Amino acid sequence: MRPIQMVDLLGQYNKIQKEIDQAVLDVVRSTAYINGPEVKSFQEEMEKYLDVKHVIPCANGTDALQLTMMALGLEPGDEVITASFTYVATAEVIALLKLTPVLVDVDPITFNIDVDAVKKAITPKTKAIVPVHLFGQCADMAPLMELAKAHKLYVIEDAAQAIGAKYTAPDGTIRSAGCMGHFGGTSFFPSKNLGCYGDGGAIFTNDDALAKRTRMIANHGQSVRYYHDEIGVNSRLDSIQAAILRIKLRHLDSYIAARQKAADAYDKAFAECDVLITPVRAKNSTHVFHQYTLQTKGISRDEIVQFLTDKGIPAMIYYPVPLHLQKAYTDDRYKEGMFPVTEKLCNTVFSLPMHTELDVEQQQIIIDTVLEFASVKN
């Protein structure tokens, strides 16, 4: 049996090796390494897949968020609301641009941003909301968009963990994660559901003017070569990564289906386990399971993670420390106990191996080992 891994990138590559190798070699021979035709083709194919007007490839997911905030003209001191239970990059770019991150709690069921908490956090200085589509399913976008409209706020979706997820609005409209707000951003980090073999990211928008400005900022602030209209950055997806992503995009739906099948097996196995809480699927969103995240109940999360590790089964904690208690984001506005849901999650969640190559034998070993620990502690 193959070793059990959190993500099996080699196993996935082996199935598409001929396509990948040829595509990479074609780019190398073309010498069109930067802004080559593969980038344009990937952009167009991604636009079609997401049913969004503009896809703007960039260097990574963090850049995607930074570029959107620059394109919106947010200024130092402007407040941007986001969740405390997320990866640091979401708040990092807010702080980097001298904006003020305003952290709020999350919903205890979906772990996504709490709409009521967002509403309470809005002040005259608030300019934007950044909902994170955590672990693979969409935040509740309809009320967030209504709230943003009422207060004239921008919405920037962090879709780094949810490419391929679909959200159903109250009127029945179905939209892709990252394509409902003024902007969406994603990461193509190798472990993502749609991952390249290095760094990569993209921005999504249906706004022509915002798309034009974002492209300019991402290209050193120039719309015409050597004529720089404003301060910009250098952020682009290279041709080799684009070629790889074009191939993997064609497989994305099957990758998602494989993850969902594995999640269903986990759900069934743990359904009667009193000390574990399985992930809840939101009624208005599909779940693409970037992570399969369990919550412990009455047992030690750290002990079960160590038990699995000792048995050769990787398990990860996303995330052990909430943003409002991180040293880098120390602020008099926040203190321990302010966000009880987030703090509880940081002490109780852990994620099991989840990827497209997870076979029945491997998954059964993982399940049996988890249940072995649970039976001893129950």
MITOR-938867 format. One record per residue (C-alpha): residue number from 1; chain; x, z, y. Coordinates in pm, whole numbers, plus 50000, padded with zeros to 5 digits. Layout:
% MITOR-938867
    i  ch     c1     c3     c2
  NUM   A      X      Z      Y
...
% end
This chain:
% MITOR-938867
    i  ch     c1     c3     c2
    1   A  50000  50000  50000
    2   A  50116  49922  50353
    3   A  50200  50221  50575
    4   A  49904  50349  50774
    5   A  49948  50279  51146
    6   A  49742  50342  51458
    7   A  49763  49967  51525
    8   A  49898  49707  51283
    9   A  50030  49433  51510
   10   A  50252  49279  51244
   11   A  49967  49245  50997
   12   A  49757  49074  51261
   13   A  50045  48843  51358
   14   A  50107  48741  50996
   15   A  49757  48590  50978
   16   A  49808  48371  51284
   17   A  50186  48325  51260
   18   A  50190  47945  51239
   19   A  49966  47909  51545
   20   A  50161  48167  51745
   21   A  50505  48038  51655
   22   A  50413  47680  51740
   23   A  50251  47779  52070
   24   A  50554  47982  52178
   25   A  50794  47705  52076
   26   A  50587  47450  52268
   27   A  50619  47658  52586
   28   A  50992  47703  52536
   29   A  51039  47328  52495
   30   A  50817  47253  52795
   31   A  51031  47473  53027
   32   A  50708  47552  53218
   33   A  50765  47924  53182
   34   A  50595  48035  53504
   35   A  50247  47918  53607
   36   A  50255  47651  53339
   37   A  49949  47472  53200
   38   A  49897  47745  52936
   39   A  49816  47995  53212
   40   A  49556  47768  53367
   41   A  49402  47692  53028
   42   A  49383  48061  52937
   43   A  49223  48138  53272
   44   A  48954  47876  53214
   45   A  48887  47982  52856
   46   A  48860  48346  52961
   47   A  48615  48253  53237
   48   A  48399  48078  52980
   49   A  48420  48364  52730
   50   A  48324  48628  52988
   51   A  48082  48404  53179
   52   A  48252  48498  53504
   53   A  48338  48267  53793
   54   A  48701  48367  53845
   55   A  48972  48505  53617
   56   A  49301  48578  53793
   57   A  49585  48645  53546
   58   A  49847  48898  53655
   59   A  50140  49097  53522
   60   A  49961  49399  53373
   61   A  49647  49610  53390
   62   A  49785  49846  53652
   63   A  49861  49552  53881
   64   A  49507  49427  53822
   65   A  49363  49745  53972
   66   A  49617  49753  54256
   67   A  49555  49393  54353
   68   A  49179  49443  54370
   69   A  49215  49738  54604
   70   A  49456  49543  54824
   71   A  49220  49245  54831
   72   A  48930  49467  54938
   73   A  49131  49582  55239
   74   A  49112  49951  55154
   75   A  49317  50158  55397
   76   A  49510  50487  55374
   77   A  49272  50780  55369
   78   A  48983  50584  55219
   79   A  48831  50767  54925
   80   A  48797  50607  54582
   81   A  48593  50782  54314
   82   A  48697  50768  53949
   83   A  48682  50981  53634
   84   A  48922  51264  53559
   85   A  48905  51177  53189
   86   A  49103  50853  53178
   87   A  49454  50714  53156
   88   A  49663  50790  53463
   89   A  49694  50426  53577
   90   A  49339  50432  53711
   91   A  49419  50702  53966
   92   A  49784  50604  54000
   93   A  49716  50286  54196
   94   A  49474  50468  54426
   95   A  49743  50719  54518
   96   A  50016  50455  54534
   97   A  49823  50270  54807
   98   A  49785  50596  55003
   99   A  49414  50603  54928
  100   A  49252  50930  54826
  101   A  49155  50962  54460
  102   A  48830  51157  54422
  103   A  48796  51272  54063
  104   A  48466  51351  53892
  105   A  48346  51465  53550
  106   A  48223  51243  53268
  107   A  47912  51220  53055
  108   A  47940  51448  52748
  109   A  47786  51188  52518
  110   A  47964  50862  52607
  111   A  48273  51012  52782
  112   A  48220  50759  53061
  113   A  48188  50847  53429
  114   A  47891  51072  53517
  115   A  47666  50884  53761
  116   A  47520  51206  53907
  117   A  47872  51339  53965
  118   A  47961  51018  54148
  119   A  47654  51053  54368
  120   A  47752  51408  54466
  121   A  48110  51303  54544
  122   A  48022  51035  54800
  123   A  48127  51113  55157
  124   A  48152  50906  55477
  125   A  48512  50827  55372
  126   A  48414  50685  55031
  127   A  48484  50314  55000
  128   A  48489  50239  54629
  129   A  48399  50354  54278
  130   A  48616  50280  53974
  131   A  48420  50330  53652
  132   A  48632  50319  53337
  133   A  48479  50161  53027
  134   A  48643  50419  52803
  135   A  48742  50366  52439
  136   A  48546  50040  52413
  137   A  48197  50076  52560
  138   A  48062  50019  52908
  139   A  47988  50287  53162
  140   A  47625  50291  53279
  141   A  47668  50017  53536
  142   A  47311  49961  53659
  143   A  47270  50297  53837
  144   A  47631  50279  53958
  145   A  47569  49941  54118
  146   A  47246  50067  54279
  147   A  47434  50368  54414
  148   A  47712  50145  54548
  149   A  47463  49913  54713
  150   A  47281  50202  54880
  151   A  47607  50339  55026
  152   A  47779  50001  55085
  153   A  48059  50075  54840
  154   A  48276  49847  54629
  155   A  48279  49876  54250
  156   A  48598  49799  54057
  157   A  48556  49813  53681
  158   A  48850  49931  53472
  159   A  48787  49727  53157
  160   A  49131  49774  53001
  161   A  48977  49925  52686
  162   A  48658  49722  52662
  163   A  48720  49347  52665
  164   A  48437  49186  52469
  165   A  48190  49471  52522
  166   A  47845  49373  52651
  167   A  47617  49575  52881
  168   A  47241  49530  52888
  169   A  47081  49607  53225
  170   A  46728  49752  53254
  171   A  46594  49402  53328
  172   A  46743  49271  53002
  173   A  47035  49088  53164
  174   A  47347  49100  52946
  175   A  47689  49102  53115
  176   A  48045  49137  52994
  177   A  48254  49445  53066
  178   A  48451  49387  53385
  179   A  48209  49129  53525
  180   A  47938  49340  53688
  181   A  48110  49497  53987
  182   A  48281  49333  54283
  183   A  48595  49326  54069
  184   A  48700  49401  53714
  185   A  49049  49449  53580
  186   A  49194  49453  53232
  187   A  49520  49492  53044
  188   A  49662  49272  52770
  189   A  49903  49541  52648
  190   A  49987  49461  52283
  191   A  49767  49735  52135
  192   A  49455  49625  52324
  193   A  49173  49445  52143
  194   A  49299  49130  52317
  195   A  49670  49194  52346
  196   A  49972  48976  52414
  197   A  50332  49027  52294
  198   A  50454  49189  52613
  199   A  50282  49284  52937
  200   A  49986  49105  53085
  201   A  49663  49163  53275
  202   A  49379  48991  53454
  203   A  49124  49036  53731
  204   A  48763  48919  53719
  205   A  48524  48846  54004
  206   A  48227  48627  54092
  207   A  48315  48634  54463
  208   A  48494  48319  54583
  209   A  48644  48480  54893
  210   A  48775  48783  54705
  211   A  48922  48559  54435
  212   A  49104  48347  54693
  213   A  49249  48653  54866
  214   A  49352  48815  54539
  215   A  49539  48505  54426
  216   A  49720  48495  54758
  217   A  49821  48862  54747
  218   A  49941  48827  54387
  219   A  50164  48539  54500
  220   A  50366  48715  54772
  221   A  50081  48685  55020
  222   A  50112  48307  55045
  223   A  49836  48051  55015
  224   A  50079  47767  55092
  225   A  50434  47787  54962
  226   A  50669  47964  55206
  227   A  50384  48043  55448
  228   A  50298  48411  55407
  229   A  49968  48522  55560
  230   A  49995  48889  55467
  231   A  50199  49139  55268
  232   A  50169  49058  54900
  233   A  50331  49128  54565
  234   A  50467  48928  54273
  235   A  50229  48966  53981
  236   A  50171  48690  53731
  237   A  50115  48626  53362
  238   A  50393  48415  53212
  239   A  50324  48102  53012
  240   A  50436  48238  52675
  241   A  50197  48534  52698
  242   A  49917  48302  52809
  243   A  49977  48078  52509
  244   A  49959  48378  52276
  245   A  49643  48506  52443
  246   A  49473  48166  52412
  247   A  49511  48186  52034
  248   A  49404  48549  52010
  249   A  49103  48491  52238
  250   A  48968  48251  51976
  251   A  48980  48537  51724
  252   A  48854  48812  51956
  253   A  48497  48823  51826
  254   A  48619  48854  51467
  255   A  48866  49123  51577
  256   A  48581  49316  51737
  257   A  48367  49277  51424
  258   A  48650  49415  51209
  259   A  48683  49719  51434
  260   A  48308  49776  51431
  261   A  48304  49757  51052
  262   A  48581  50016  51031
  263   A  48396  50238  51281
  264   A  48080  50214  51071
  265   A  48274  50331  50765
  266   A  48415  50627  50957
  267   A  48070  50714  51090
  268   A  47917  50712  50744
  269   A  48197  50924  50596
  270   A  48182  51190  50868
  271   A  47805  51194  50922
  272   A  47753  51518  50729
  273   A  48071  51690  50846
  274   A  47967  51990  51056
  275   A  48302  52032  51229
  276   A  48336  51676  51360
  277   A  48131  51480  51614
  278   A  48141  51104  51569
  279   A  48140  50862  51866
  280   A  47798  50789  52014
  281   A  47706  50427  52082
  282   A  47533  50394  52418
  283   A  47195  50220  52390
  284   A  47278  49982  52675
  285   A  47628  49880  52563
  286   A  47799  49736  52260
  287   A  48108  49925  52145
  288   A  48426  49730  52066
  289   A  48617  50039  51947
  290   A  48949  50012  52118
  291   A  48971  50370  51992
  292   A  48773  50559  51730
  293   A  48762  50903  51885
  294   A  48628  51213  51712
  295   A  48548  51546  51872
  296   A  48615  51870  51687
  297   A  48356  52148  51671
  298   A  48468  52498  51574
  299   A  48809  52391  51441
  300   A  49145  52334  51606
  301   A  49203  51979  51721
  302   A  49578  52032  51729
  303   A  49578  52167  51373
  304   A  49393  51870  51228
  305   A  49620  51626  51413
  306   A  49925  51807  51273
  307   A  49771  51811  50926
  308   A  49717  51435  50938
  309   A  50069  51378  51073
  310   A  50218  51586  50789
  311   A  50027  51365  50543
  312   A  50169  51048  50697
  313   A  49856  50955  50888
  314   A  49898  50894  51261
  315   A  49643  51043  51499
  316   A  49656  51033  51876
  317   A  49513  51249  52154
  318   A  49356  51051  52438
  319   A  49395  51251  52662
  320   A  49552  51599  52636
  321   A  49551  51679  53010
  322   A  49281  51573  53258
  323   A  49393  51400  53575
  324   A  49279  51685  53800
  325   A  49517  51923  53620
  326   A  49815  51685  53612
  327   A  50112  51797  53822
  328   A  50128  51462  54003
  329   A  49766  51503  54121
  330   A  49775  51868  54220
  331   A  49523  51911  54500
  332   A  49352  52210  54661
  333   A  49020  52038  54596
  334   A  49059  52079  54220
  335   A  49101  52380  53999
  336   A  49065  52454  53631
  337   A  48703  52479  53526
  338   A  48570  52231  53784
  339   A  48506  51958  53531
  340   A  48393  52136  53214
  341   A  48311  51824  53012
  342   A  48647  51662  53080
  343   A  48837  51983  53008
  344   A  48649  52038  52682
  345   A  48720  51682  52571
  346   A  49090  51719  52645
  347   A  49094  52014  52405
  348   A  48879  51866  52129
  349   A  48918  51487  52098
  350   A  49152  51294  51871
  351   A  49164  50931  51763
  352   A  49209  50789  51415
  353   A  49380  50462  51321
  354   A  49166  50171  51440
  355   A  49268  49807  51418
  356   A  49177  49471  51273
  357   A  49395  49505  50962
  358   A  49267  49843  50843
  359   A  49178  49788  50477
  360   A  48938  49983  50256
  361   A  49215  50165  50066
  362   A  49391  50278  50382
  363   A  49070  50388  50547
  364   A  48959  50586  50242
  365   A  49288  50777  50244
  366   A  49237  50858  50612
  367   A  48878  50970  50548
  368   A  48968  51182  50246
  369   A  49249  51353  50435
  370   A  49028  51434  50734
  371   A  48756  51572  50507
  372   A  49015  51771  50310
  373   A  49112  51957  50626
  374   A  48749  51996  50735
  375   A  48645  52144  50400
  376   A  48918  52406  50414
  377   A  48829  52507  50770
  378   A  48452  52490  50736
% end
